Each structure stands twice: as C-alpha cells, then as structure tokens.
Amino acid sequence: MSTKKLAKELGLLRQRSQTSAGTKKSAVSNQMFSHLIVIDFESTCWREKTNYSQEIIEFPAVLLNTSTGEIESEFHTYVQPQEHPILSKFCTELTGITQRQVEAGIPLQICLSQFSRWLQHLQREMGLVFPSSQHRSSEPSPSQKQCTFLTWSDWDLGVCLQYECKRKQLHKPDVLNSWIDLRSTYRLFYDRKPKGLNGALQDLGIQFSGREHSGLDDSRNTAKLASRMMRDGCVMKITRSLERVSGRSATHSIS
C-alpha cells in the first residue's frame, strides 16, 4: 500500500492550504482520545557502535488533554541500568543525566510498578480507560475518557522497553502495547519528512523548550507538537500495536 493511500485511509492526509478556525475546533473536539500520555525514554548509549543492549535511564510521561492542550499530570523517575551500570561520557553529555542521578534512581522493575500505580490513579481520579485494541474500537461513550500513548517514534515502546523487558523477564503493562507514532503521523499529515522532533517544531514555528535529549523536556515538547497538530486538523489514531487482535475490543485495567 502506498504511503498516500495509507494516509488517506487513516484520515491523515492534509492539503497545505490554511485550515479554518471552525475546522480546527472540529478536529480537536472530534478526537477519539480525550487524553494522550506522551513518553520519551532516555537510554544508555555510546559514541562508538557496540553490541551492548540499551537500558532505560530516564522514564518520563506527561498526560496531555487533547481538548485544551494542557499537560494535566506528569510521571518522572531516573532508572538504574543493571547490565552496564556506568554511563559513558557520551551518554552523559548527550542526555545531561549524571552517574549520580542513575545511582539514586530505581530498577526498571520498580519503575514499571510505580508507573502502573500512577496509571491507576489517573483511572480512579479522571475516569480514563485504555482500550486494548483501539484499531477496532467503536466511538467512546460520553461517560468514557479514552486514553492511549504517544511517542515520537516506534523506538521507545516498540524497541527499547519491549526488548529490555524481554531480556530481564519483566512484566510490562499491557496498555503499553499500542501507541501513536507522532513522527509517522506528522509525515503523513503534512506530507513532509520531519528533521527530528526539534525540526518538526521549527517547521511549525514552535520553539523547543528546555534541553534536547532530556526525556521529560522531550516529552513536554512532543505533547506541544501533538497539540498543535490537532489544532491544525489532525485526528490522532493508533499507528502501532504489538497485540494480535481478534474479536471485539476491550478496555484494560491496570494491574
């Protein structure tokens, strides 16, 4: 299937003409998700190519209200790498994360447990639900506040977390098996290839706030970009799922 055909089916292809205020308001109000949880991990890395597996060292998540564009809650912690516990100089210079910060952090297993409790809190306090197969899900009822995850690319949830959990035999919350890849969504919606997150922001006249390659700052800026895209008329839809879907969709409870 061609890229443009796929984009048309997803409802992402957009003409480069100016979008009216009415269209923008309609697109924002017609989002299938009332909230998006934006994630951008930082991991161990090295200047030279190695066979080392990357481990998460910063685990941030920000809750974006798709109607208002406001960040309503945040989760953030530094994570102790276990396989290669000493950060490379390159990693520290790139991310700004110090050896002291990761040593004061927590193992990934505990991080995932704390993250699950944060999600449970959002479910209790805000009534958020996480559909298990959004590709086939019906329109949410007025009483539901559907939520899913959003990342700049498939790397965070499809590669980094997925393979680290497999290597370490850690339980990963099932809700993290589906997400929106904003980079591919951006490319299809605006019909142009972005030059990184900062480049995508600059193309839309948005200034990056904070430090690049800080996981929390990257997450906040990705949320800012997603909000702008929705105002421009982009309807956010799931682009990737690790689940093999069969039958009717269901909603996940965080355990």
Residue pairs with C-beta under 8 A, 6 or more apart in sequence:
3 187
3 188
4 13
4 191
6 188
7 13
7 188
7 189
7 191
10 188
10 237
10 239
11 235
11 237
12 185
12 188
12 189
12 234
12 235
12 237
13 188
13 189
13 191
14 189
14 190
14 191
14 232
14 233
14 234
16 190
16 191
19 232
19 233
23 233
24 231
24 232
24 233
27 230
27 231
27 232
27 233
27 234
27 235
28 66
28 67
28 230
28 231
29 67
30 235
31 66
31 67
31 230
31 235
31 236
32 134
32 137
32 139
32 140
32 146
32 235
32 236
32 237
33 66
33 146
33 147
33 148
33 236
34 65
34 66
34 67
34 128
34 140
34 145
34 146
34 147
35 63
35 64
35 65
35 66
35 72
35 126
35 128
35 145
35 146
35 147
36 63
36 64
36 66
36 147
36 148
36 149
36 150
36 180
36 223
36 226
36 236
37 61
37 62
37 63
37 64
37 147
37 148
37 149
37 150
38 61
38 62
38 64
38 149
38 150
38 151
38 219
38 220
38 222
38 223
38 226
39 60
39 61
39 149
39 150
39 151
39 156
39 157
39 179
39 219
40 60
40 151
40 152
40 156
40 215
40 216
40 218
40 219
40 222
41 56
41 58
41 59
41 60
41 156
41 160
41 161
41 215
42 56
42 57
42 58
42 95
42 97
42 213
42 214
42 215
43 54
43 55
43 56
43 57
43 160
44 52
44 54
44 55
44 57
44 81
44 84
44 87
44 88
44 91
45 54
45 88
45 90
45 91
45 94
45 95
46 52
46 88
46 90
46 91
47 88
47 90
52 83
52 84
53 83
53 163
53 164
53 167
54 160
54 164
55 79
55 81
55 82
55 83
55 84
55 108
55 164
56 79
56 81
56 108
56 111
56 160
56 161
56 164
57 78
57 79
57 80
57 81
57 87
57 91
57 95
57 97
57 102
57 105
58 76
58 77
58 78
58 79
58 95
58 97
58 214
58 215
58 216
59 75
59 76
59 77
59 78
59 79
59 108
59 111
59 115
59 215
60 74
60 75
60 76
60 215
60 216
60 218
60 219
61 74
61 75
61 76
61 115
61 118
61 219
62 71
62 73
62 74
62 75
62 216
62 219
62 220
62 223
63 71
63 72
63 73
63 74
63 122
63 147
64 70
64 71
64 72
64 150
64 223
64 226
64 227
65 71
65 72
66 227
66 230
66 236
69 224
69 227
69 230
69 231
71 220
71 223
72 126
73 118
73 122
74 216
75 114
75 115
75 118
76 215
76 216
77 105
77 106
77 111
77 114
78 97
78 101
78 102
78 104
78 105
78 106
79 102
79 105
79 106
79 107
79 108
79 111
80 102
80 103
80 105
80 106
80 107
80 108
81 87
81 102
82 107
82 108
82 168
83 167
85 102
85 103
86 99
87 97
87 98
87 99
87 102
91 97
92 98
92 99
94 213
95 213
95 214
95 215
96 211
96 213
96 214
105 111
106 114
108 164
108 165
108 168
108 170
109 168
109 170
112 165
112 170
112 171
112 172
112 173
115 173
116 173
116 254
116 255
119 130
119 173
119 175
119 254
120 254
122 128
122 147
123 129
123 253
123 254
126 145
127 143
127 144
127 145
128 145
128 146
128 147
129 140
129 144
129 145
129 146
129 147
129 251
129 252
130 146
130 147
130 148
130 175
130 251
130 252
130 254
131 137
131 146
131 148
131 178
131 249
131 250
131 251
131 252
132 174
132 175
132 178
132 243
132 245
132 249
132 250
132 251
132 252
133 178
133 241
133 243
133 245
133 249
133 250
134 146
134 148
134 178
134 237
134 238
134 241
134 249
135 178
135 238
135 241
135 245
136 245
136 248
136 249
137 146
137 249
138 249
140 146
148 178
148 179
148 180
148 238
149 157
149 175
149 176
149 178
149 179
149 180
150 179
150 180
150 182
150 222
150 223
150 226
150 236
151 157
151 179
151 180
151 181
151 182
151 222
152 181
152 182
152 183
152 197
152 218
152 222
153 181
153 182
153 183
153 184
154 179
154 181
154 184
154 240
157 176
157 177
157 179
157 240
158 179
158 240
158 242
161 172
161 176
162 172
162 242
164 170
165 171
165 172
173 254
173 255
174 243
174 252
175 252
175 254
177 241
177 242
177 243
178 238
178 240
178 241
178 242
178 243
179 238
179 239
179 240
179 241
180 236
180 237
180 238
180 239
180 240
181 239
181 240
182 222
182 225
182 226
182 229
183 194
183 197
183 200
184 239
185 229
185 234
185 236
185 237
185 239
186 194
186 200
186 225
186 229
187 193
187 194
189 229
189 232
189 234
190 203
192 203
194 200
194 203
197 208
197 212
197 218
197 221
197 222
197 225
198 208
198 212
198 221
200 225
201 207
201 208
201 221
201 224
201 225
202 208
204 225
204 228
204 232
206 224
206 225
206 228
208 217
208 221
209 217
209 220
209 221
209 224
210 216
210 217
210 220
210 221
211 217
212 218
226 236
229 236
230 236
